[in-house]
Amino acid sequence: MPLLINIRHLEHEAVTLRGQLPGADLDLDCIDEMIRVASPLEHDLLVQRHERSILVRGSLRLTLACECVRCLKAFEHRLELDEWSCLLPLEGEDKVLTSNDCADLTPYVREDIVLAFPQHPLCAPECRGLQPAPPSGPDQSSGAPATGEFSSAWAELNKLKL
């Protein structure tokens, strides 16, 4: 169910919207393969008429199930937009779309939630990523190659005569 507000109700007083919005209504799961919605969006919003616009202020909270881009470990990330606000014009080319005197706030909430997604989700800032597998075999126990046949890629590049 989208987040709807009846504009006629705003003519006399501000309206408070509190509750939860299912993640499916926000259509966020297709944004990033490393980030999924883990809980409904919790919202606590105050909506009021402000001249020829609608002013929406409040807080938005959402838990995301993420996968670390370095080590692929699953972790949760809590998005909290405590001082969220949005000014929606009722006139002009950028006016909010209405149907039966109701405006849908969902696209505006969705836009700011997407902008708050972690751009590079990490389980911890010091995550070093996947660790290389330990060497196998009795002659590889020292950690260094026994012969020069496994020299670094840089050594091979230095041999090039350009």
N, C-alpha and C positions, 0 to 999 in steps of 0.2 A: 504494500500500500504506500503510495507516494506521500510526501510531506506537503499537505495542502493547507492553505490559509484562505479563508473567505475575506475578501477585501471589504465587504460591507460591514463586517464585525469590527473593523479597525476605525470606522468613522467616529465612534464614541469613546473607545478606550483601547489600550494595548492588550494584546492577547499573549498568553504564555503557552508555549508548547513544550511538554516534557514527555519523554518516553524513549522507545527504542524503534529503530528502523532496521528490518532484516538486511543483511549484506546483499542478498539477491536483488533487492529493490534498487541498490546503488549501482549494480552492474560493474563491479570492480574486479572480478576474478580474471578477466581477460587482459588486464593492464600489464602485468608483469608475471612471468612464470616463476619467479623466486618469491613472490609475495601473494598470499591468499588471505581472505577475510576470515578471522577466527571467531568473531562474536558480532552481535548486532551493534549498530551505531547507537550510542546513547546520546541524546540531545536534551538540552535545557535552554530554550530560546525565548526571547522576548521580542515580539513582532509589533511594530507600531507604525502608524501613518506619519510621514514626515513630509509635509507640503505635497508635492506631486510624486512622491516616492514611498516605498516601503522600506523601513529600516529594520533589519534583523540582527540581533546581538545575542550572544550567549556562548555556551560551551558545547564542544563535540568531542566524543571519546570513542575510540575504536581499537580493538586488539587485532593485530595482524600476525598470521603464522608465516614466518619467513624462513628462508634457507640461506645460510651464509654463502656468499659468492666465493670465498676462499677455501673453506673446508667442507662445505655442503652439509654442515650440521644444522638441524632444525632448531629454531628458537622463536620466542614471541616478542613482538615489539608493540608497545602501547603508544598510540597516537593520541595526543591530548591538545586540542585547540581551545584553550580557556578563554581567550579574549577574541573569539571569532565574531566578525561583523560583515554585513553585506547590505549595500544600498541598491534597491531595485527600482528603476524608474517606471512610472505608470504611463508615461507619454514619450513620444519620440521614437526614433528607429531602434533604440536599444531597450524598448519597454518589455516588461515581463509578460509572457503569454498567459492569458487568462481563459478559463472555460467556466461558464455559469458563475461569474464573479469570484472564482477561486484561482489562486496563483499556486503553481507547483514550485516549491523551494528545493526539491530534490536535485535538479541539475546544478544549482549553485553550491549546495553542500558537497555534492560529488566532486565538483571541480577543485574546491579547496582541500578536500581529503586527498585527492590524487596528487596535488602539488605538495602535500606534506609527507607523501610516501618516502621512505629512505631510498636515495638514489643508488646506493651501493650497500645493500644490507650485509652487515657483519655481526657475527655472534658476540664479538668483543673487539675493541679497538686494537688489541695486541695479537689478534688471531694471525698465526703464521701460515695458515693454509694446510693443505694435505702434506703430511710428512712422507719423505721418500721411503720406500721399502728397504729394510736392512739387507745388506749383501748376503747372498746365499752361496754356500760352498765353503770348503775349508781354506782355500787359498785367498779368499776375500775377507777374512776376519779382521784384518788390520784396518780396513776402511779405505786404503789407498790401493790402486791397481798395482799388481806385481810387475807388469810390463808397461811399456809406453804405448801399447796399442789402443788404450782407452784415454788418450789425451783429450784435453778440452776442445770444444768447438772453436774457441778463439785461436788455439794453436794451429788448427787446420786452416783457418782463415788467414792467419799471418803468413802461411806458406804461399799464398796466392801472389803472383807477380802481376800487378795491374799497372 
